[in-house]
Amino acid sequence: MPNKSELLILRDKLRVFAEAREWDQFHTPKNLSMALMVEVAELMEHFQWLTEAQSLDLAAENKAAVSEELADILLYLIRLSDKLGVDLQQAALCKLEKNAVKYPVEQVRGSAKKYSDY
C-alpha cells in the first residue's frame, strides 16, 4: 500500500481537529472560502508598504509571522478542497500541465505578459 501524501495527512488531521470541536457545521465552502481570503489579506498586510528588496529579505520575526499566515492559508485551502471533494494535489498537477501549454517557454521566457497578450 502506498504512503499517504502529505496533503492527505494534513486533510485527515484537519478533519479530526474540526470534528473534535464540532466545527464541521461551520465549514461550508462559502465560509471556508471567506476565511481563506481573510488569511490571504493578513499575509498581504505583512508586505504592505515594503519595497521589493525589503519583501525579499524579511526580518526573522516577520518571516515567522508570514510563515504562520501561509500555514493558515494552506490549512483552509486543504479544508475547502476536502469539503468540495477536490483532490488538491491532482488539481494542482493538472493546472500546471495546462499552464505549460498556455505559457510555452519559447514565447514567455522572461516575460510577465498574460497569455492573451502574445
N, CA, C and O atoms as a GROMACS GRO file, in nm:
protein
  472
    1MET      N    1   0.085  -0.119   0.000
    1MET     CA    2   0.000   0.000   0.000
    1MET      C    3   0.089   0.125   0.000
    1MET      O    4   0.180   0.136   0.082
    2PRO      N    5   0.063   0.219  -0.092
    2PRO     CA    6   0.148   0.338  -0.099
    2PRO      C    7   0.127   0.428   0.023
    2PRO      O    8   0.021   0.427   0.087
    3ASN      N    9   0.230   0.506   0.052
    3ASN     CA   10   0.221   0.603   0.161
    3ASN      C   11   0.123   0.713   0.126
    3ASN      O   12   0.108   0.750   0.009
    4LYS      N   13   0.057   0.766   0.227
    4LYS     CA   14  -0.033   0.879   0.206
    4LYS      C   15   0.049   1.003   0.173
    4LYS      O   16   0.158   1.023   0.228
    5SER      N   17  -0.003   1.085   0.085
    5SER     CA   18   0.066   1.209   0.056
    5SER      C   19   0.057   1.302   0.176
    5SER      O   20  -0.032   1.286   0.260
    6GLU      N   21   0.147   1.395   0.183
    6GLU     CA   22   0.147   1.491   0.294
    6GLU      C   23   0.016   1.571   0.297
    6GLU      O   24  -0.034   1.603   0.405
    7LEU      N   25  -0.040   1.601   0.182
    7LEU     CA   26  -0.167   1.674   0.180
    7LEU      C   27  -0.280   1.592   0.238
    7LEU      O   28  -0.366   1.645   0.308
    8LEU      N   29  -0.280   1.462   0.210
    8LEU     CA   30  -0.384   1.376   0.266
    8LEU      C   31  -0.369   1.361   0.417
    8LEU      O   32  -0.469   1.352   0.489
    9ILE      N   33  -0.247   1.357   0.465
    9ILE     CA   34  -0.223   1.351   0.609
    9ILE      C   35  -0.275   1.479   0.675
    9ILE      O   36  -0.343   1.472   0.778
   10LEU      N   37  -0.245   1.594   0.616
   10LEU     CA   38  -0.297   1.721   0.669
   10LEU      C   39  -0.450   1.724   0.663
   10LEU      O   40  -0.515   1.767   0.758
   11ARG      N   41  -0.506   1.677   0.552
   11ARG     CA   42  -0.652   1.673   0.538
   11ARG      C   43  -0.715   1.593   0.651
   11ARG      O   44  -0.812   1.636   0.712
   12ASP      N   45  -0.659   1.476   0.677
   12ASP     CA   46  -0.713   1.389   0.781
   12ASP      C   47  -0.699   1.451   0.919
   12ASP      O   48  -0.789   1.440   1.002
   13LYS      N   49  -0.588   1.516   0.945
   13LYS     CA   50  -0.568   1.583   1.074
   13LYS      C   51  -0.667   1.698   1.090
   13LYS      O   52  -0.718   1.721   1.200
   14LEU      N   53  -0.692   1.770   0.982
   14LEU     CA   54  -0.790   1.879   0.986
   14LEU      C   55  -0.930   1.827   1.013
   14LEU      O   56  -1.007   1.887   1.088
   15ARG      N   57  -0.964   1.714   0.952
   15ARG     CA   58  -1.095   1.653   0.976
   15ARG      C   59  -1.113   1.622   1.125
   15ARG      O   60  -1.215   1.656   1.184
   16VAL      N   61  -1.013   1.558   1.183
   16VAL     CA   62  -1.019   1.521   1.325
   16VAL      C   63  -1.027   1.647   1.412
   16VAL      O   64  -1.106   1.653   1.506
   17PHE      N   65  -0.945   1.745   1.380
   17PHE     CA   66  -0.942   1.872   1.454
   17PHE      C   67  -1.080   1.938   1.454
   17PHE      O   68  -1.130   1.978   1.559
   18ALA      N   69  -1.140   1.949   1.336
   18ALA     CA   70  -1.271   2.014   1.324
   18ALA      C   71  -1.381   1.932   1.390
   18ALA      O   72  -1.469   1.987   1.458
   19GLU      N   73  -1.377   1.801   1.372
   19GLU     CA   74  -1.480   1.715   1.431
   19GLU      C   75  -1.476   1.720   1.583
   19GLU      O   76  -1.580   1.725   1.648
   20ALA      N   77  -1.356   1.720   1.642
   20ALA     CA   78  -1.343   1.725   1.788
   20ALA      C   79  -1.404   1.853   1.846
   20ALA      O   80  -1.451   1.855   1.959
   21ARG      N   81  -1.402   1.959   1.767
   21ARG     CA   82  -1.454   2.089   1.813
   21ARG      C   83  -1.596   2.116   1.765
   21ARG      O   84  -1.654   2.221   1.793
   22GLU      N   85  -1.652   2.019   1.693
   22GLU     CA   86  -1.785   2.033   1.633
   22GLU      C   87  -1.795   2.157   1.543
   22GLU      O   88  -1.894   2.230   1.546
   23TRP      N   89  -1.690   2.178   1.466
   23TRP     CA   90  -1.685   2.292   1.374
   23TRP      C   91  -1.730   2.257   1.233
   23TRP      O   92  -1.743   2.345   1.148
   24ASP      N   93  -1.753   2.130   1.209
   24ASP     CA   94  -1.790   2.088   1.074
   24ASP      C   95  -1.912   2.165   1.024
   24ASP      O   96  -1.923   2.195   0.906
   25GLN      N   97  -2.002   2.196   1.114
   25GLN     CA   98  -2.123   2.270   1.078
   25GLN      C   99  -2.092   2.409   1.021
   25GLN      O  100  -2.170   2.464   0.943
   26PHE      N  101  -1.979   2.464   1.058
   26PHE     CA  102  -1.940   2.598   1.011
   26PHE      C  103  -1.852   2.592   0.887
   26PHE      O  104  -1.835   2.692   0.818
   27HIS      N  105  -1.797   2.476   0.859
   27HIS     CA  106  -1.701   2.463   0.750
   27HIS      C  107  -1.771   2.434   0.617
   27HIS      O  108  -1.752   2.329   0.556
   28THR      N  109  -1.851   2.529   0.575
   28THR     CA  110  -1.914   2.522   0.443
   28THR      C  111  -1.818   2.582   0.341
   28THR      O  112  -1.731   2.660   0.379
   29PRO      N  113  -1.834   2.549   0.214
   29PRO     CA  114  -1.747   2.610   0.114
   29PRO      C  115  -1.751   2.763   0.117
   29PRO      O  116  -1.649   2.829   0.100
   30LYS      N  117  -1.869   2.819   0.140
   30LYS     CA  118  -1.879   2.966   0.148
   30LYS      C  119  -1.795   3.020   0.262
   30LYS      O  120  -1.715   3.111   0.243
   31ASN      N  121  -1.812   2.964   0.380
   31ASN     CA  122  -1.739   3.014   0.497
   31ASN      C  123  -1.590   2.988   0.485
   31ASN      O  124  -1.509   3.074   0.522
   32LEU      N  125  -1.552   2.872   0.435
   32LEU     CA  126  -1.410   2.842   0.421
   32LEU      C  127  -1.343   2.930   0.316
   32LEU      O  128  -1.229   2.973   0.335
   33SER      N  129  -1.413   2.959   0.206
   33SER     CA  130  -1.353   3.047   0.105
   33SER      C  131  -1.337   3.189   0.159
   33SER      O  132  -1.240   3.257   0.128
   34MET      N  133  -1.433   3.233   0.240
   34MET     CA  134  -1.422   3.366   0.300
   34MET      C  135  -1.307   3.368   0.401
   34MET      O  136  -1.229   3.464   0.405
   35ALA      N  137  -1.295   3.265   0.483
   35ALA     CA  138  -1.186   3.257   0.580
   35ALA      C  139  -1.051   3.254   0.509
   35ALA      O  140  -0.954   3.315   0.555
   36LEU      N  141  -1.046   3.184   0.398
   36LEU     CA  142  -0.924   3.178   0.318
   36LEU      C  143  -0.882   3.317   0.271
   36LEU      O  144  -0.764   3.354   0.279
   37MET      N  145  -0.978   3.393   0.224
   37MET     CA  146  -0.946   3.529   0.176
   37MET      C  147  -0.902   3.620   0.291
   37MET      O  148  -0.816   3.707   0.271
   38VAL      N  149  -0.958   3.603   0.408
   38VAL     CA  150  -0.915   3.681   0.524
   38VAL      C  151  -0.768   3.650   0.555
   38VAL      O  152  -0.690   3.741   0.581
   39GLU      N  153  -0.733   3.523   0.551
   39GLU     CA  154  -0.594   3.485   0.577
   39GLU      C  155  -0.499   3.539   0.471
   39GLU      O  156  -0.388   3.580   0.502
   40VAL      N  157  -0.543   3.539   0.345
   40VAL     CA  158  -0.460   3.595   0.238
   40VAL      C  159  -0.440   3.744   0.262
   40VAL      O  160  -0.330   3.796   0.242
   41ALA      N  161  -0.544   3.813   0.305
   41ALA     CA  162  -0.532   3.956   0.336
   41ALA      C  163  -0.435   3.978   0.452
   41ALA      O  164  -0.358   4.073   0.451
   42GLU      N  165  -0.439   3.889   0.551
   42GLU     CA  166  -0.346   3.900   0.664
   42GLU      C  167  -0.202   3.878   0.617
   42GLU      O  168  -0.110   3.942   0.668
   43LEU      N  169  -0.182   3.790   0.522
   43LEU     CA  170  -0.050   3.770   0.464
   43LEU      C  171  -0.004   3.897   0.392
   43LEU      O  172   0.109   3.942   0.410
   44MET      N  173  -0.092   3.955   0.313
   44MET     CA  174  -0.058   4.075   0.237
   44MET      C  175  -0.020   4.191   0.329
   44MET      O  176   0.064   4.274   0.294
   45GLU      N  177  -0.083   4.195   0.444
   45GLU     CA  178  -0.056   4.302   0.538
   45GLU      C  179   0.092   4.307   0.578
   45GLU      O  180   0.146   4.415   0.604
   46HIS      N  181   0.156   4.192   0.584
   46HIS     CA  182   0.298   4.187   0.620
   46HIS      C  183   0.388   4.248   0.513
   46HIS      O  184   0.502   4.287   0.542
   47PHE      N  185   0.339   4.258   0.392
   47PHE     CA  186   0.419   4.310   0.281
   47PHE      C  187   0.379   4.452   0.242
   47PHE      O  188   0.448   4.518   0.164
   48GLN      N  189   0.268   4.498   0.296
   48GLN     CA  190   0.219   4.631   0.262
   48GLN      C  191   0.326   4.734   0.297
   48GLN      O  192   0.381   4.734   0.408
   49TRP      N  193   0.354   4.820   0.204
   49TRP     CA  194   0.445   4.932   0.217
   49TRP      C  195   0.592   4.894   0.213
   49TRP      O  196   0.678   4.981   0.228
   50LEU      N  197   0.624   4.767   0.195
   50LEU     CA  198   0.764   4.728   0.181
   50LEU      C  199   0.810   4.750   0.037
   50LEU      O  200   0.731   4.745  -0.056
   51THR      N  201   0.937   4.775   0.022
   51THR     CA  202   0.994   4.778  -0.113
   51THR      C  203   1.010   4.634  -0.160
   51THR      O  204   0.997   4.540  -0.081
   52GLU      N  205   1.039   4.617  -0.288
   52GLU     CA  206   1.064   4.482  -0.340
   52GLU      C  207   1.179   4.417  -0.264
   52GLU      O  208   1.170   4.300  -0.225
   53ALA      N  209   1.287   4.493  -0.242
   53ALA     CA  210   1.404   4.439  -0.171
   53ALA      C  211   1.368   4.399  -0.028
   53ALA      O  212   1.410   4.294   0.019
   54GLN      N  213   1.292   4.482   0.041
   54GLN     CA  214   1.252   4.450   0.178
   54GLN      C  215   1.165   4.325   0.183
   54GLN      O  216   1.175   4.245   0.276
   55SER      N  217   1.080   4.310   0.083
   55SER     CA  218   0.991   4.193   0.082
   55SER      C  219   1.068   4.063   0.061
   55SER      O  220   1.021   3.956   0.098
   56LEU      N  221   1.185   4.073   0.001
   56LEU     CA  222   1.268   3.954  -0.022
   56LEU      C  223   1.359   3.922   0.096
   56LEU      O  224   1.418   3.813   0.103
   57ASP      N  225   1.370   4.016   0.189
   57ASP     CA  226   1.465   3.999   0.300
   57ASP      C  227   1.396   4.033   0.432
   57ASP      O  228   1.429   4.132   0.497
   58LEU      N  229   1.299   3.951   0.470
   58LEU     CA  230   1.222   3.976   0.591
   58LEU      C  231   1.305   3.947   0.716
   58LEU      O  232   1.386   3.855   0.718
   59ALA      N  233   1.282   4.028   0.818
   59ALA     CA  234   1.343   4.002   0.948
   59ALA      C  235   1.287   3.870   1.002
   59ALA      O  236   1.177   3.829   0.964
   60ALA      N  237   1.361   3.805   1.089
   60ALA     CA  238   1.322   3.673   1.141
   60ALA      C  239   1.183   3.674   1.202
   60ALA      O  240   1.106   3.581   1.176
   61GLU      N  241   1.148   3.774   1.280
   61GLU     CA  242   1.016   3.776   1.342
   61GLU      C  243   0.906   3.796   1.238
   61GLU      O  244   0.797   3.740   1.251
   62ASN      N  245   0.933   3.876   1.135
   62ASN     CA  246   0.835   3.894   1.028
   62ASN      C  247   0.821   3.767   0.946
   62ASN      O  248   0.710   3.731   0.905
   63LYS      N  249   0.931   3.700   0.923
   63LYS     CA  250   0.927   3.575   0.848
   63LYS      C  251   0.847   3.469   0.924
   63LYS      O  252   0.774   3.390   0.863
   64ALA      N  253   0.860   3.466   1.056
   64ALA     CA  254   0.784   3.372   1.138
   64ALA      C  255   0.634   3.403   1.128
   64ALA      O  256   0.552   3.311   1.119
   65ALA      N  257   0.600   3.530   1.130
   65ALA     CA  258   0.458   3.569   1.119
   65ALA      C  259   0.404   3.534   0.981
   65ALA      O  260   0.291   3.485   0.969
   66VAL      N  261   0.483   3.558   0.878
   66VAL     CA  262   0.443   3.523   0.741
   66VAL      C  263   0.426   3.371   0.730
   66VAL      O  264   0.334   3.324   0.664
   67SER      N  265   0.514   3.297   0.792
   67SER     CA  266   0.505   3.152   0.791
   67SER      C  267   0.373   3.104   0.851
   67SER      O  268   0.311   3.011   0.800
   68GLU      N  269   0.331   3.167   0.959
   68GLU     CA  270   0.204   3.130   1.021
   68GLU      C  271   0.086   3.162   0.930
   68GLU      O  272  -0.009   3.084   0.921
   69GLU      N  273   0.091   3.276   0.862
   69GLU     CA  274  -0.018   3.311   0.769
   69GLU      C  275  -0.022   3.213   0.653
   69GLU      O  276  -0.130   3.171   0.611
   70LEU      N  277   0.094   3.176   0.601
   70LEU     CA  278   0.098   3.078   0.492
   70LEU      C  279   0.041   2.944   0.538
   70LEU      O  280  -0.029   2.876   0.462
   71ALA      N  281   0.070   2.905   0.661
   71ALA     CA  282   0.014   2.781   0.715
   71ALA      C  283  -0.137   2.790   0.724
   71ALA      O  284  -0.208   2.696   0.688
   72ASP      N  285  -0.188   2.904   0.773
   72ASP     CA  286  -0.334   2.923   0.780
   72ASP      C  287  -0.398   2.909   0.642
   72ASP      O  288  -0.502   2.846   0.627
   73ILE      N  289  -0.334   2.970   0.544
   73ILE     CA  290  -0.386   2.965   0.406
   73ILE      C  291  -0.389   2.821   0.356
   73ILE      O  292  -0.488   2.776   0.300
   74LEU      N  293  -0.279   2.751   0.377
   74LEU     CA  294  -0.272   2.611   0.332
   74LEU      C  295  -0.379   2.526   0.400
   74LEU      O  296  -0.445   2.446   0.335
   75LEU      N  297  -0.395   2.544   0.530
   75LEU     CA  298  -0.492   2.463   0.604
   75LEU      C  299  -0.635   2.491   0.558
   75LEU      O  300  -0.714   2.398   0.539
   76TYR      N  301  -0.669   2.618   0.540
   76TYR     CA  302  -0.804   2.649   0.490
   76TYR      C  303  -0.823   2.597   0.348
   76TYR      O  304  -0.932   2.549   0.315
   77LEU      N  305  -0.720   2.606   0.265
   77LEU     CA  306  -0.731   2.556   0.128
   77LEU      C  307  -0.751   2.405   0.126
   77LEU      O  308  -0.833   2.354   0.049
   78ILE      N  309  -0.679   2.334   0.210
   78ILE     CA  310  -0.696   2.189   0.218
   78ILE      C  311  -0.835   2.154   0.269
   78ILE      O  312  -0.900   2.064   0.217
   79ARG      N  313  -0.881   2.227   0.370
   79ARG     CA  314  -1.014   2.200   0.426
   79ARG      C  315  -1.122   2.227   0.322
   79ARG      O  316  -1.217   2.150   0.310
   80LEU      N  317  -1.109   2.337   0.248
   80LEU     CA  318  -1.206   2.371   0.144
   80LEU      C  319  -1.208   2.264   0.035
   80LEU      O  320  -1.315   2.221  -0.008
   81SER      N  321  -1.091   2.222  -0.009
   81SER     CA  322  -1.086   2.119  -0.113
   81SER      C  323  -1.147   1.989  -0.062
   81SER      O  324  -1.212   1.917  -0.139
   82ASP      N  325  -1.127   1.957   0.064
   82ASP     CA  326  -1.186   1.836   0.122
   82ASP      C  327  -1.338   1.846   0.121
   82ASP      O  328  -1.406   1.751   0.082
   83LYS      N  329  -1.391   1.959   0.162
   83LYS     CA  330  -1.537   1.975   0.166
   83LYS      C  331  -1.598   1.969   0.027
   83LYS      O  332  -1.713   1.927   0.011
   84LEU      N  333  -1.523   2.011  -0.074
   84LEU     CA  334  -1.572   2.009  -0.212
   84LEU      C  335  -1.539   1.879  -0.286
   84LEU      O  336  -1.582   1.860  -0.400
   85GLY      N  337  -1.465   1.791  -0.221
   85GLY     CA  338  -1.428   1.665  -0.285
   85GLY      C  339  -1.328   1.682  -0.397
   85GLY      O  340  -1.330   1.606  -0.495
   86VAL      N  341  -1.241   1.780  -0.383
   86VAL     CA  342  -1.139   1.807  -0.484
   86VAL      C  343  -1.006   1.749  -0.436
   86VAL      O  344  -0.961   1.778  -0.325
   87ASP      N  345  -0.944   1.668  -0.521
   87ASP     CA  346  -0.809   1.619  -0.492
   87ASP      C  347  -0.714   1.734  -0.526
   87ASP      O  348  -0.681   1.756  -0.643
   88LEU      N  349  -0.672   1.805  -0.424
   88LEU     CA  350  -0.594   1.928  -0.442
   88LEU      C  351  -0.462   1.902  -0.514
   88LEU      O  352  -0.422   1.979  -0.600
   89GLN      N  353  -0.395   1.795  -0.478
   89GLN     CA  354  -0.268   1.763  -0.542
   89GLN      C  355  -0.288   1.734  -0.691
   89GLN      O  356  -0.213   1.783  -0.774
   90GLN      N  357  -0.389   1.655  -0.723
   90GLN     CA  358  -0.417   1.624  -0.864
   90GLN      C  359  -0.460   1.748  -0.940
   90GLN      O  360  -0.420   1.769  -1.054
   91ALA      N  361  -0.542   1.831  -0.877
   91ALA     CA  362  -0.587   1.955  -0.941
   91ALA      C  363  -0.468   2.046  -0.971
   91ALA      O  364  -0.462   2.108  -1.077
   92ALA      N  365  -0.374   2.055  -0.877
   92ALA     CA  366  -0.256   2.139  -0.898
   92ALA      C  367  -0.169   2.085  -1.011
   92ALA      O  368  -0.118   2.162  -1.092
   93LEU      N  369  -0.152   1.954  -1.016
   93LEU     CA  370  -0.072   1.895  -1.124
   93LEU      C  371  -0.138   1.917  -1.260
   93LEU      O  372  -0.069   1.948  -1.357
   94CYS      N  373  -0.270   1.903  -1.267
   94CYS     CA  374  -0.342   1.928  -1.392
   94CYS      C  375  -0.330   2.074  -1.434
   94CYS      O  376  -0.309   2.104  -1.552
   95LYS      N  377  -0.342   2.164  -1.338
   95LYS     CA  378  -0.332   2.307  -1.368
   95LYS      C  379  -0.191   2.342  -1.418
   95LYS      O  380  -0.175   2.425  -1.507
   96LEU      N  381  -0.091   2.281  -1.359
   96LEU     CA  382   0.047   2.303  -1.404
   96LEU      C  383   0.065   2.259  -1.549
   96LEU      O  384   0.132   2.327  -1.627
   97GLU      N  385   0.005   2.146  -1.584
   97GLU     CA  386   0.012   2.099  -1.723
   97GLU      C  387  -0.059   2.196  -1.817
   97GLU      O  388  -0.007   2.227  -1.924
   98LYS      N  389  -0.177   2.246  -1.778
   98LYS     CA  390  -0.249   2.344  -1.860
   98LYS      C  391  -0.167   2.471  -1.877
   98LYS      O  392  -0.162   2.528  -1.986
   99ASN      N  393  -0.104   2.516  -1.768
   99ASN     CA  394  -0.023   2.638  -1.775
   99ASN      C  395   0.099   2.620  -1.865
   99ASN      O  396   0.143   2.716  -1.930
  100ALA      N  397   0.153   2.500  -1.869
  100ALA     CA  398   0.267   2.474  -1.957
  100ALA      C  399   0.227   2.492  -2.103
  100ALA      O  400   0.307   2.539  -2.184
  101VAL      N  401   0.105   2.455  -2.136
  101VAL     CA  402   0.054   2.472  -2.273
  101VAL      C  403   0.019   2.619  -2.297
  101VAL      O  404   0.048   2.674  -2.404
  102LYS      N  405  -0.042   2.681  -2.199
  102LYS     CA  406  -0.086   2.820  -2.211
  102LYS      C  407   0.033   2.917  -2.219
  102LYS      O  408   0.027   3.020  -2.286
  103TYR      N  409   0.141   2.881  -2.150
  103TYR     CA  410   0.260   2.967  -2.144
  103TYR      C  411   0.382   2.891  -2.195
  103TYR      O  412   0.466   2.848  -2.116
  104PRO      N  413   0.392   2.874  -2.328
  104PRO     CA  414   0.507   2.800  -2.384
  104PRO      C  415   0.639   2.872  -2.353
  104PRO      O  416   0.649   2.994  -2.368
  105VAL      N  417   0.737   2.796  -2.311
  105VAL     CA  418   0.866   2.852  -2.271
  105VAL      C  419   0.922   2.946  -2.378
  105VAL      O  420   0.971   3.054  -2.346
  106GLU      N  421   0.914   2.903  -2.503
  106GLU     CA  422   0.973   2.983  -2.611
  106GLU      C  423   0.909   3.121  -2.623
  106GLU      O  424   0.974   3.216  -2.666
  107GLN      N  425   0.783   3.132  -2.586
  107GLN     CA  426   0.711   3.258  -2.602
  107GLN      C  427   0.714   3.346  -2.478
  107GLN      O  428   0.701   3.468  -2.489
  108VAL      N  429   0.729   3.288  -2.363
  108VAL     CA  430   0.711   3.367  -2.241
  108VAL      C  431   0.835   3.381  -2.155
  108VAL      O  432   0.832   3.452  -2.054
  109ARG      N  433   0.943   3.316  -2.192
  109ARG     CA  434   1.064   3.324  -2.109
  109ARG      C  435   1.100   3.470  -2.081
  109ARG      O  436   1.118   3.550  -2.173
  110GLY      N  437   1.109   3.503  -1.952
  110GLY     CA  438   1.148   3.637  -1.911
  110GLY      C  439   1.041   3.743  -1.926
  110GLY      O  440   1.069   3.861  -1.908
  111SER      N  441   0.920   3.704  -1.959
  111SER     CA  442   0.811   3.799  -1.980
  111SER      C  443   0.701   3.780  -1.877
  111SER      O  444   0.670   3.667  -1.838
  112ALA      N  445   0.643   3.890  -1.833
  112ALA     CA  446   0.532   3.884  -1.738
  112ALA      C  447   0.398   3.905  -1.807
  112ALA      O  448   0.296   3.924  -1.741
  113LYS      N  449   0.398   3.902  -1.941
  113LYS     CA  450   0.274   3.922  -2.015
  113LYS      C  451   0.176   3.809  -1.990
  113LYS      O  452   0.214   3.694  -1.968
  114LYS      N  453   0.048   3.844  -1.993
  114LYS     CA  454  -0.058   3.745  -1.982
  114LYS      C  455  -0.067   3.670  -2.115
  114LYS      O  456  -0.031   3.723  -2.220
  115TYR      N  457  -0.114   3.545  -2.108
  115TYR     CA  458  -0.120   3.462  -2.228
  115TYR      C  459  -0.199   3.526  -2.341
  115TYR      O  460  -0.173   3.499  -2.458
  116SER      N  461  -0.294   3.611  -2.309
  116SER     CA  462  -0.374   3.676  -2.412
  116SER      C  463  -0.302   3.793  -2.479
  116SER      O  464  -0.353   3.852  -2.574
  117ASP      N  465  -0.182   3.826  -2.429
  117ASP     CA  466  -0.106   3.939  -2.482
  117ASP      C  467   0.007   3.898  -2.576
  117ASP      O  468   0.086   3.983  -2.616
  118TYR      N  469   0.016   3.770  -2.612
  118TYR     CA  470   0.119   3.728  -2.708
  118TYR      C  471   0.060   3.639  -2.813
  118TYR      O  472   0.132   3.594  -2.903
   0.00000   0.00000   0.00000
